[in-house]
Amino acid sequence: MRVRRVVPDIQSDDLEETRTFYGLLGLEEVMNLGWVMTLASPSNPTAQLIFMTHDKTAPVTPDMSIEVDDVDAAYAAVLAGGAQIARPLQDEEWGVRRFFVKDPNGRIVNVVGHQASHGETGTETGASSDG
């Protein structure tokens, strides 16, 4: 399993205001589903921040997203390691497969992979860049 990117997920009450502010620092919107938005550096597209008002399909908002090339292998590894699953593995309508796991510090990690039928976009919609 290979990690493709690690992105903080930040709670936001106003995505438009957030986009405007971080635009002043050179970040551009690369994904927006209305409840989750990813901003990225145009010169380094893996330098990203995810902002969300809530998570559309989960009862909690994650603290970070980790995109991997094999989300099923990641899920099997955390289950075998005895980690606490906060949300089981499932496919999302916006083209990702993901699960939430609680780290030893109590942080919720959104582990995500893009589904092949939706292409390799480099951004998650829902975390992660993705959510």
Contacts in CASP RR format, 6 or more apart in sequence:
PFRMAT RR
TARGET T0000
AUTHOR 0000-0000-0000
METHOD contacts of the structure
MODEL  1
MRVRRVVPDIQSDDLEETRTFYGLLGLEEVMNLGWVMTLASPSNPTAQLI
FMTHDKTAPVTPDMSIEVDDVDAAYAAVLAGGAQIARPLQDEEWGVRRFF
VKDPNGRIVNVVGHQASHGETGTETGASSDG
1 68 0 8 1.000
1 69 0 8 1.000
1 70 0 8 1.000
1 73 0 8 1.000
1 74 0 8 1.000
1 77 0 8 1.000
2 68 0 8 1.000
2 69 0 8 1.000
2 70 0 8 1.000
3 66 0 8 1.000
3 67 0 8 1.000
3 68 0 8 1.000
4 46 0 8 1.000
4 67 0 8 1.000
4 68 0 8 1.000
4 69 0 8 1.000
4 122 0 8 1.000
5 46 0 8 1.000
5 48 0 8 1.000
5 65 0 8 1.000
5 66 0 8 1.000
5 67 0 8 1.000
5 122 0 8 1.000
6 64 0 8 1.000
6 65 0 8 1.000
6 66 0 8 1.000
6 67 0 8 1.000
7 38 0 8 1.000
7 48 0 8 1.000
7 49 0 8 1.000
7 50 0 8 1.000
7 64 0 8 1.000
7 65 0 8 1.000
7 66 0 8 1.000
7 67 0 8 1.000
7 124 0 8 1.000
7 127 0 8 1.000
7 128 0 8 1.000
7 129 0 8 1.000
7 130 0 8 1.000
8 49 0 8 1.000
8 50 0 8 1.000
8 63 0 8 1.000
8 64 0 8 1.000
9 50 0 8 1.000
9 51 0 8 1.000
9 52 0 8 1.000
9 61 0 8 1.000
9 62 0 8 1.000
9 63 0 8 1.000
9 64 0 8 1.000
9 65 0 8 1.000
9 110 0 8 1.000
9 127 0 8 1.000
9 128 0 8 1.000
9 131 0 8 1.000
10 49 0 8 1.000
10 50 0 8 1.000
10 51 0 8 1.000
10 52 0 8 1.000
11 51 0 8 1.000
11 52 0 8 1.000
11 53 0 8 1.000
11 61 0 8 1.000
12 18 0 8 1.000
12 37 0 8 1.000
12 51 0 8 1.000
12 52 0 8 1.000
12 53 0 8 1.000
13 53 0 8 1.000
15 32 0 8 1.000
15 34 0 8 1.000
15 37 0 8 1.000
15 51 0 8 1.000
15 53 0 8 1.000
18 37 0 8 1.000
18 51 0 8 1.000
19 29 0 8 1.000
19 37 0 8 1.000
19 39 0 8 1.000
22 39 0 8 1.000
22 49 0 8 1.000
23 39 0 8 1.000
26 41 0 8 1.000
26 42 0 8 1.000
27 39 0 8 1.000
27 40 0 8 1.000
27 41 0 8 1.000
27 49 0 8 1.000
28 39 0 8 1.000
28 40 0 8 1.000
28 41 0 8 1.000
28 42 0 8 1.000
29 37 0 8 1.000
29 38 0 8 1.000
29 39 0 8 1.000
30 38 0 8 1.000
30 39 0 8 1.000
30 40 0 8 1.000
30 45 0 8 1.000
30 48 0 8 1.000
30 123 0 8 1.000
30 129 0 8 1.000
31 37 0 8 1.000
31 38 0 8 1.000
31 121 0 8 1.000
31 123 0 8 1.000
31 124 0 8 1.000
31 125 0 8 1.000
31 129 0 8 1.000
31 130 0 8 1.000
32 38 0 8 1.000
33 56 0 8 1.000
33 94 0 8 1.000
33 125 0 8 1.000
33 126 0 8 1.000
34 53 0 8 1.000
35 52 0 8 1.000
35 53 0 8 1.000
35 54 0 8 1.000
35 55 0 8 1.000
35 56 0 8 1.000
35 126 0 8 1.000
36 50 0 8 1.000
36 51 0 8 1.000
36 52 0 8 1.000
36 53 0 8 1.000
36 55 0 8 1.000
36 56 0 8 1.000
36 125 0 8 1.000
36 126 0 8 1.000
36 127 0 8 1.000
36 128 0 8 1.000
36 129 0 8 1.000
36 130 0 8 1.000
36 131 0 8 1.000
37 50 0 8 1.000
37 51 0 8 1.000
37 52 0 8 1.000
38 48 0 8 1.000
38 49 0 8 1.000
38 50 0 8 1.000
38 51 0 8 1.000
38 123 0 8 1.000
38 124 0 8 1.000
38 125 0 8 1.000
38 127 0 8 1.000
38 128 0 8 1.000
38 129 0 8 1.000
38 130 0 8 1.000
39 48 0 8 1.000
39 49 0 8 1.000
39 51 0 8 1.000
40 46 0 8 1.000
40 47 0 8 1.000
40 48 0 8 1.000
40 49 0 8 1.000
40 123 0 8 1.000
41 47 0 8 1.000
41 48 0 8 1.000
45 122 0 8 1.000
46 122 0 8 1.000
48 123 0 8 1.000
48 129 0 8 1.000
50 65 0 8 1.000
50 124 0 8 1.000
50 126 0 8 1.000
50 127 0 8 1.000
50 128 0 8 1.000
50 129 0 8 1.000
50 130 0 8 1.000
50 131 0 8 1.000
52 61 0 8 1.000
52 126 0 8 1.000
52 127 0 8 1.000
52 131 0 8 1.000
54 61 0 8 1.000
55 61 0 8 1.000
55 62 0 8 1.000
55 126 0 8 1.000
55 131 0 8 1.000
56 126 0 8 1.000
56 131 0 8 1.000
57 90 0 8 1.000
57 92 0 8 1.000
58 86 0 8 1.000
58 87 0 8 1.000
58 100 0 8 1.000
59 87 0 8 1.000
60 86 0 8 1.000
60 87 0 8 1.000
60 100 0 8 1.000
60 108 0 8 1.000
61 108 0 8 1.000
62 100 0 8 1.000
62 108 0 8 1.000
62 109 0 8 1.000
62 110 0 8 1.000
62 127 0 8 1.000
62 128 0 8 1.000
62 131 0 8 1.000
63 107 0 8 1.000
63 108 0 8 1.000
63 109 0 8 1.000
64 107 0 8 1.000
64 109 0 8 1.000
64 110 0 8 1.000
65 109 0 8 1.000
65 110 0 8 1.000
65 111 0 8 1.000
65 112 0 8 1.000
65 124 0 8 1.000
65 127 0 8 1.000
65 128 0 8 1.000
65 129 0 8 1.000
65 130 0 8 1.000
65 131 0 8 1.000
66 109 0 8 1.000
66 110 0 8 1.000
66 111 0 8 1.000
66 112 0 8 1.000
67 112 0 8 1.000
67 113 0 8 1.000
67 114 0 8 1.000
67 122 0 8 1.000
67 124 0 8 1.000
67 128 0 8 1.000
67 129 0 8 1.000
67 130 0 8 1.000
68 74 0 8 1.000
68 111 0 8 1.000
68 112 0 8 1.000
68 113 0 8 1.000
69 113 0 8 1.000
71 89 0 8 1.000
71 97 0 8 1.000
71 98 0 8 1.000
71 99 0 8 1.000
71 111 0 8 1.000
71 112 0 8 1.000
71 113 0 8 1.000
72 89 0 8 1.000
72 97 0 8 1.000
74 99 0 8 1.000
74 111 0 8 1.000
75 89 0 8 1.000
75 99 0 8 1.000
75 111 0 8 1.000
78 85 0 8 1.000
78 101 0 8 1.000
78 111 0 8 1.000
79 85 0 8 1.000
83 101 0 8 1.000
83 102 0 8 1.000
83 103 0 8 1.000
84 101 0 8 1.000
84 102 0 8 1.000
85 99 0 8 1.000
85 100 0 8 1.000
85 101 0 8 1.000
85 102 0 8 1.000
86 100 0 8 1.000
86 101 0 8 1.000
86 102 0 8 1.000
86 108 0 8 1.000
87 99 0 8 1.000
87 100 0 8 1.000
88 99 0 8 1.000
89 97 0 8 1.000
89 98 0 8 1.000
89 99 0 8 1.000
90 97 0 8 1.000
90 98 0 8 1.000
90 99 0 8 1.000
91 97 0 8 1.000
91 115 0 8 1.000
92 98 0 8 1.000
92 125 0 8 1.000
92 126 0 8 1.000
92 131 0 8 1.000
94 118 0 8 1.000
94 125 0 8 1.000
94 126 0 8 1.000
94 131 0 8 1.000
95 114 0 8 1.000
95 115 0 8 1.000
95 117 0 8 1.000
95 118 0 8 1.000
95 125 0 8 1.000
96 112 0 8 1.000
96 113 0 8 1.000
96 114 0 8 1.000
96 115 0 8 1.000
96 118 0 8 1.000
96 124 0 8 1.000
96 125 0 8 1.000
96 126 0 8 1.000
96 130 0 8 1.000
96 131 0 8 1.000
97 112 0 8 1.000
97 113 0 8 1.000
97 114 0 8 1.000
97 115 0 8 1.000
98 110 0 8 1.000
98 111 0 8 1.000
98 112 0 8 1.000
98 113 0 8 1.000
98 124 0 8 1.000
98 127 0 8 1.000
98 131 0 8 1.000
99 110 0 8 1.000
99 111 0 8 1.000
100 108 0 8 1.000
100 109 0 8 1.000
100 110 0 8 1.000
100 111 0 8 1.000
101 108 0 8 1.000
101 109 0 8 1.000
101 111 0 8 1.000
102 108 0 8 1.000
102 109 0 8 1.000
103 109 0 8 1.000
110 126 0 8 1.000
110 127 0 8 1.000
110 128 0 8 1.000
110 130 0 8 1.000
110 131 0 8 1.000
112 124 0 8 1.000
112 127 0 8 1.000
112 128 0 8 1.000
112 130 0 8 1.000
112 131 0 8 1.000
113 124 0 8 1.000
114 120 0 8 1.000
114 121 0 8 1.000
114 122 0 8 1.000
114 124 0 8 1.000
122 129 0 8 1.000
123 129 0 8 1.000
123 130 0 8 1.000
124 130 0 8 1.000
124 131 0 8 1.000
125 131 0 8 1.000
END
